[in-house]
Amino acid sequence: TLSWGAVLGAHLSRLAEDLVLWSSAEWGFVRLAERYSTGSSLMPQKRNPDSMELVRGKAGRLIGNLTTLLVVSKGLPSSYDKDLQEDKEPLFDTLDTLHLLLPIVSGVIATMEIDGAAMRRALVEPMLATDLADYLVKRGIPFREAHHVVGRVVRLSEERGVPFSALSLDDYRAISPAFDEDLYATLDMEASVEARDVRGGTARAAVAEQIARARALLAG
């Protein structure tokens, strides 16, 4: 149970860190509800994601509880020893901690506002470099070589200060004759997401399948 609690705590901490970053002014992907935020003692305009910072911090407590019992048991023989009475305090603390954390995390997710426009503004074509490499692989080029070729495309794009889509077909073919007109269809964020249509992938159908499986597990 302590091991489960520690792993769950680590997952919750990573989720909390994502939401702390995404709710900051620099990212602005999400906005936490006021009930899960607090004002700054100095700056009136701030909405601090304190709920998620506290969730993130509690991971140390959950991991520490597991570590406590591991240290207690590491030198014990293969039988029950009185040392093991030390399991109660970390066990109860882990259960009590998760009893507090899980409703908060659930509430944050249920009430937060998502800014899709801000997310789209953060998308830049260099994110599609791997898609370009996959494009070359489909045309018979080993990935190791395709990786090198796309690296040259990235360098040319940076030197000229333009996105991939602004490079001409002649520019691409000067780097590799494997490029053709259809390469520009690869430079599409939606197409990139939908291309990963496998279990655990990013395509809408794959994500919907993951959600359905999760709901079925929760339903018991």
Helices and strands as residue ranges (DSSP letters): H 2-22, E 30-31, G 34-36, E 38-39, E 47-48, H 50-73, G 82-87, H 88-111, E 113-114, H 116-121, G 125-128, H 129-138, H 143-160, G 164-166, H 169-175, G 181-186, H 189-195, H 204-219
